[in-house]
Amino acid sequence: MRVIFLSAIFLVCLSMIAEAQNSVMNDSHIRVKPNNGINESLIDRDRAGIMLSSRAKGESLQNIDTELGIVISPPAGRLAIVADGNSPDPDDLGGTAVSLALLRSAGLTDRLVHYSHSCDLVRGVRISERAERERHYLMQVACDITARRWGGYDSLVFFDALWQQEETVNDLAKAINESSAENPLWIIEAGEPDIIALALEASDNGKHQFVKVITHHPANDNAGDFYTWKQVLDFGVEEVRIPDQNINLKVDLAQWDWAKNHPDPRIQWVWMLGKIAEVDDVVKFQKGKWDCSDAGMVLYWITGATDGGMKSGTVENVKSILLNYIKINPMAG
């Protein structure tokens, strides 16, 4: 039975790679309080199961209280995510899927203005050229198919930072240049810092004061091939550092059985991407683990960031948010 199951995963992976190559809580009642003054799609909030009070209608993004006490209350501004995934650690597969699903579940897809992956610009000796090429395909799949299945990302382009470096840097620099005190840009560093630094270098220096970079691990900060973390900070951006998200979000595989066994294919899809990382044959340290650690920075941002954001989110927190959305938005047919 296990052989059949793993064979099925392998066949799905082949299908996903082909597609990428061609395209190179259970409680449905959610309380709402007005917050922040950022324009947000009422339709998207409704689809996320966010019930608006009469005072909140037409205002900004709202707080959402779930049965676990989670409050969705992101800060003012927009979000950019720069991930790797082409480096030896495959954890960005699960991290990407969870990040996109969290933003959709919170009704925040229109706040995500940039997503790029494969930001490791120099291949290391621990991963072969062929294996790294496979990672590019898998990361593009993780982005494109998760976005299509969960919905809400039709206007967003997911860039391959290495294979589309110029376009990636220009897109992130554009987002930086559109920043202001009222509309800052929060960049999640889910990989090496080089792309972030290149975009800062290509953008207006006067806008850097309105950029905040969220990080959780020095393994990303110190892995740049062309820029150090100090050089990134020297551009004048604000460092937002939270604890290592591996502590609560790199867990034993069984802690994600709820997703593996869930009847909704959107949830199963998220689980499968984390499972693909677990069976990776480039590194051994993901064996028996389901790792979405970088998504902890998204969880931190959607729950308030520097204004009381969740710094040590758990799988139960992720589960509660995703299943709340799935319950209110069942698959058609």
N, C-alpha and C positions, 0 to 999 in steps of 0.2 A: 504494500500500500504506500509506504514511504517512497519507494522508487517511482511509482506512478505519479505521486504528488510532485516530486522534484522534477520529473520529466516534464510535467505540465508547466512548471515554472520556466524550465529551459525553453520550451516551445514559445511561451509568451515572450520571453526575452528576445528570441530570434525575430519574432514579429515586430517587437518594439524597435529593435535596432534597424530593421528594414524601413520602418516608418521614419525614424530619425534621419537616416541617410537620405531619404527622399526629400525631407524638409530642411537639410542643413541649415449631561446630565439628563437626565431623563424627564425633568419637569419642564413643560412647555410654557408655563407662565413666567414671564420675565418682566420685572419692574423697570421703569425708565425714569431717569432724571436728566434735565438739560445740562449740557456741558460744552465748553470750549469755543464755540463760535466758528466751527469749520463747516463749510457746505458739504452735505452728504446726501447721497441718493436715498430718498424715502422708499423707493421701490426695493432697492437692495436691502435696506434695513427690514422691510416687511418680509422679504424672502428669508432673511436670517432669523425670523421669529422675534424681532424686536418690536414690542408693543409700545406705541407712542402715547403718552398722556396728552391731554389737550394743550397743556403748557408747552410740551416738547415739540409738537408738530411744527414743521417748518424751521426748526432751529438746527443746531449743530448735532454732531455725533453724540449719542446718548450713553449713559451708564446702563449696564445690564447686570442685574443681580441674579445669579444662578443659585440653585439649591446648595451648592458647595461654598457659597459665599464669594464666588468669583465676580468681580465687577469689571466690565469692559468699559474702559474710559481712557482712550488713547490721548496723547498730548496733541497740541496744535501742530500742524505741519503735515509733511508727506514722508513716505518711507521708500528707501532704496535698499536692496539686498544684493550683496556681492558674495557669491559662494565659490568654492573650488569644486571638488568632486573628481577632478582629473588627477589629483595627487594620490598617493598610495592609500589613504584612508577613504573608504567609500561611504562614510556616514552621511554625506550630503544628499544621498538618494532619499533616505527616510526624512532627513531634515527639510528638504525641499517640499516633499509631499505634505508633511505636517504643517509647514509654514503657510503654504497656499491654502490648505484646508482651514486653518485657523482664521486667516484673514477673510475667507469667504463666510465662514460661520459667524464671524463678528460683524458682517456687513461692511467690511473695510477695503474691498478690492479696489475701489477707485482711489484710495490713498496710496497704493503701491504704484510708483511712477518709474521704477527701474528694477529689473531683475537680470542679473548675469551670473553665469556659472563657468566652471573650468578656468578660474582666475590664476591658477598656478602656471606662470609663464615660462618656466624652465623645467623640463622633465627631469626628475631625480633618478638615481640609479636603482631605487627600490621598485620601480615599475617599468615594464618594457614598453617600447613604442606601440606595439600592438595592443597591449592591455590598456594603455592610456587612451588610445583611439576608441576602444570600446567604452571607456568611461564617458568620453564626450557624447557618444550616441545615447548612452543610458541617462545622462544628466539632461540632455535635450528632451528625451522621452518623459523623464520625471516632471519637467516643467510643462511641456506642451499638453500631455495627456491628462495630468492632474488638473491643469487649468481648464481644459475642455470638459472634463467630467464633473468638476465641481462648479464651473461656471463663474462668470463675473469678470473674466480677464480678456475679453475680446479685443480691447484696444491696446493691450500690452504686448510688446515684443520681448521674447526671452532670448538674450544674447549669449553666444559662446564667446567668452572673454578672450580666449587665446586665438581661436579661429576667426573671430570678428573683432579684433582688438580695436581698430580705429572706430568702428561703429559703436562699440561698447563704451569707450572713453568719451566719445562725443555725446552719447545719450546721457551718461552720468554727469558730464560737465554741464549739459543743458539744464538738468534738474538742479544742479548747484547754483547756476546763474539765475534761476527763477526763485531763489530763496530770499526770505526777508525775516524781520523780527517776528511778524505775525504768521509767517508761513515757512518755518524752518524745514530743513531736510535732515532726516534721521537716516544715517547709513548703517546698516547691519554688516559688520565685518565677519562673514562666515567662511573666510578663507584668507589667503595671503593678502597683504595690504597694497600691493603694487598698483592694481587697477584704480583703487581709490586715490592713491597718490598721483597717478597720471592724470586722472580727471580733475583733481585739485590744481595741478600744474596748468591744465588747459583752460581753467575757468577764471572768472573775475576774482581777484584777491579780495575785493571788498565784500564779497558774498561769503567768504569762508567763516566769518564770525557767526553765521546763521546755520552752520553745518555741525551736526552732532554725530559722532561715530560710536556706535555701541559695540563693545567687545566683551568676550567672556573668558578668553584663554590666551596666554602668551605664546602658545604653539602657533597660533595664527599671526599674532603681532610680530613675532621674531622670524617669520618664515619668508619674508620678502626677498626676492632675487635682486631687486634694484633699489628698494627703499627700505630704510629702517622704520620702526614704529615712531621713533623720535622725529624723524623727518616728516612723517605724516602729521604729527602734532604741531610741528613747526610751521605748517601752513596756516595755523591759527584756528583750527577746528576745536570743538569741545570733546574731550574724551568722556565717554559714559561707560564705566567699567562695572560689570556685575560678576557674581561668583561663577565658578566653573559649572557649566550646565550639565556636564557629564555625570555629576554626582547623582542627580535625580532622573535624568533622561536617557542615560545609557544603562539599560536595565536587562535583566534576564528575559530571554525571548518569551517565556510563558506569560509575562506581564502584559503582552499584547495579544494574548489568545482571544480577548474580547473582540478585537478587530478581525482576526483571522476567521472567527466563527460567526461574524455578524452577517445578516442576510443582505445588507445593502452593498452593492458592488463598489460604491465610492469608498466605503470604509475598507473593504477588502483590498482595493487598489493601493490605498495608503500602506496597509500592512505588507503587501507584496513587495513594495519598493524597499522597505526596511529589511525584509527577508532576503532580497537579492544582495543587499550589502552584507548580511550575515553569512551567506554562502560564498562570498568573495574569496578568490584563491590567490590574491596578491599579498594580503596581510592576514595574520592569524588572530589579531586581537579583537576582532568582531565576532568570533565564533561564540555562539550561544547568546549573543546580545542583540537587542533591538535599540538602535541609537538614533535619536532625533535631537541631539544636544543643541545644535545651532538654532533649532526652532524655539528653544527657551528664550532667545532674545526677542523673537516675535511675540511670545507670550508676555514677556516683560513690557514690551511696547504697547500692546493692545490693552493692558491692564493699568496703564498710567505712566510707564517709564519713570522718569525722575520724580514724579508726583505720586509715589506710593505703588509703583509697578511691582509685579510679582517677580522677585529676584531668584526664587528657588522653586520654580514650577515643577509639577510632577506629571507622570503619565495619567493619573486620575484627573488632574486639571484639564489636560488635553482631551481626554475621553469625554468629560462632562460637556465641554464646549462643542465638540464635534457631534456628539449624539443628540444634543439639544437641537442643533441645526437639522440633522437627518430626520428626527422625529417630526419636526414641523414642515419639512420639505421632502416628503417621500418621493421615490422614483415614480414617474408617470407610468401607468399601465402595469 
